[in-house]
Amino acid sequence: CVYSDVAQPDQTEILLANAKAFIRPRGHIMMAIKASSIDSVKPPGQIYEQEVRKLEDSAIGVIQRLDLDPFDRAHQMILGEWTD
């Protein structure tokens, strides 16, 4: 499993680079997305969709998405599986 909680605009790309280096097919990823760290102007839901598309385009199948409100506003946890 690769876990990512880095609050960087290129967080998904960082996660994907690490997934390619460290997990095997059917391995898992967990990513905590802080929407405002990626784009402070777009609505959080739009950011989540954008980042999920990046994962899915890169052989990560999204298993579950969980909004972390009210504990962490504008955050979402994503669980995925490397399918490549």
C-alpha positions in Angstrom: 0.0 0.0 0.0 1.2 3.5 -0.8 -0.3 6.3 1.3 -0.3 9.9 0.3 -1.2 13.0 2.3 1.2 15.7 1.0 -1.1 18.7 0.3 0.8 19.6 -2.9 -0.8 20.7 -6.2 0.9 17.7 -7.9 -0.1 15.2 -5.2 -1.6 12.7 -7.6 1.5 12.6 -9.8 3.6 12.1 -6.7 1.4 9.2 -5.6 1.5 7.6 -9.1 5.3 7.8 -9.3 5.5 6.0 -5.9 2.9 3.5 -6.8 4.7 2.6 -10.0 8.0 2.2 -8.0 6.7 0.4 -5.0 3.5 -1.6 -5.5 2.7 -4.7 -7.5 -0.5 -5.3 -9.5 -3.5 -5.5 -7.1 -1.6 -3.4 -4.6 -3.5 -0.6 -2.9 -3.2 3.2 -2.6 -4.7 5.6 -0.1 -4.7 9.3 -0.8 -6.0 12.1 1.3 -6.9 15.0 -0.9 -7.0 18.6 0.4 -8.8 20.3 -2.4 -7.5 23.8 -1.6 -3.9 22.6 -1.9 -4.6 21.6 -5.5 -6.7 24.6 -6.6 -8.1 27.2 -4.1 -10.6 28.6 -6.7 -12.4 25.5 -8.0 -15.1 23.8 -5.8 -13.8 20.8 -3.9 -16.1 18.3 -5.7 -14.6 19.4 -9.1 -11.1 18.9 -7.7 -11.9 15.4 -6.4 -13.3 14.4 -9.8 -10.3 15.7 -11.6 -7.9 13.8 -9.4 -9.9 10.6 -9.6 -9.7 10.8 -13.4 -5.9 11.1 -13.2 -5.8 7.9 -11.1 -8.2 6.0 -13.3 -6.2 7.1 -16.4 -3.1 5.6 -14.8 -4.3 2.1 -14.0 -5.6 2.8 -10.5 -9.2 1.5 -10.0 -11.0 3.6 -7.3 -12.6 1.3 -4.8 -14.0 3.9 -2.3 -14.2 7.6 -1.8 -15.0 9.1 1.6 -15.6 12.8 2.3 -13.9 13.7 5.5 -16.4 16.6 6.4 -17.0 17.7 9.2 -13.7 16.4 10.6 -11.6 17.9 7.8 -13.4 20.4 5.6 -12.8 20.1 1.8 -10.9 16.8 2.2 -11.6 13.4 0.6 -9.9 10.0 1.2 -9.6 7.8 -1.8 -8.8 4.0 -1.7 -7.7 2.5 -4.9 -6.2 -0.6 -6.4 -3.3 -0.8 -8.9 -4.6 -2.8 -11.9 -1.6 -2.7 -14.2 
